[in-house]
């Protein structure tokens, strides 16, 4: 009752003080409607309408800003790594180059390299890769730098990984795991992701570990539930079996994807379209060269394994012959065998091509090692019989003496720069000369009503001369046997 009478008094006061046209505004205006006699007796602070409608923070229920910042920093912070290499052969410069490449791989994977050390040994230690004494020294380096990961420049056995981690007390990975991680980050297509997943499972299968209850025996049979082999099977054995099942499924999926690419390849063979494969060391400039030759617009980045998925583009020689250019995955020294097996279907593009453009980085400290590493993988995929042109890229940034040495040692080689366009015209002319040519040379007078034959002659063959006469198009072409048989009825009769 008190509140209702107070409200009626406020209404009468407003009616007396303001004309009818201003009563609504006065009722909506807090400052005008406020009365010291009535509102001053109310408990608590009085707020404007906007302040009353605003969201207010309840003290004690929110995370402090400093805590949020720290959490975000922990999420974004790069892994801090120390690199370890074992120098077993070659010169000290070779060992330094190998560790520098490992550092580039680590940075590509998103790590922050803090330090790198090399040990001279006849062979890696069977227990801890670098020996027990050096492992303790590595532990001191890890503590001093604050690193949280150690990366070894080689493929470690499961036992070496476990024992080295026990000494240094931080995560230890090897070169193979690092490359697999980079591939997993950069794979974009469905097939590329499946190939990387298969390679990762092949790598992890012998390296599964179990702690505590993970190694306990499980019940099996009728009382143990589904998906167990029976009494006595451990958790780690179950995990291995499930990984094998996933690997089998992944292989079937990759085989199905391979069928689609094989159909496209057969179509190119049926149309007698020559193919050129661009192969080479990672970051040698393969994608840049593809863009320069065809304008493909493929991603170009100064990073290792920036592009993984093969790209096929149509191109044309200076003489007008059509061919396809395929950009393949980059290679690297000691490319993990798991990756070679998983990407074998993709690398078959190299083996099925008519010509290989072997791209090498002319500005690299050891280009000959890049050539040897790529040729080793080419041998593994069975492409040794395919003709090869060595394309020495980045000639504008290379040492002239290194260019001269490479051009002298490699019989069919050419120095180019995909960035500036240097030597590109000469490369196109060389591709035109090296591509296989149609085997049959024929001269035919094709009626104008059979224009499709003329178009096929241009697309599938090499037109030597073309003349338009009253009877039809007089062609002198070099074509394959099937098209030559279709043009045979139009061969002019020999003059008497």
Secondary structure, 3 states (H helix, E strand, C coil): CHHHHHHHHHHHHHHHHCCHHHHHHHHHCHHHHCCHHHHCCCCCCCCCHHHHHCCCCCCCCCCCHHHHHHHHHHHHCCEEEEEEEEECCCCHHHHHHHHHHHHHHHHHCCEEEEEEEEEECCCCECCCECCHHHHHHHHHHHHHHCCCEEEECCCCCHHHHHHHHHHHCCEEEEHHHHHHHHHHHHCCCHHHHHHHHHHHHHHHHCCCCCCHHHHCECCCCCCCCCCCCCCCCEHHHHHHHHHHHHHHHHHHHHHHHHHHHHHHHHHHHHCCCEEEEEEEECCCCHHHHHHHHHCCCCCCCCCCCCCCCCEEEEEECCCCCEEEEEECCCECCCCCHHHHHHCHHHHHHHHCCCEEEEEEECCCCCHHHHHHHHHHHHHHCCCCCCCEEEEEECCCCCCHHHHHHHHHHCCCEEECECCCCECHHHHHHHHHHHCCCCCEEEEEEECHHHHHHHHHHHHHCEEEEEEECCCCEEEEEEECHHHHHHHHHHCCCCCC
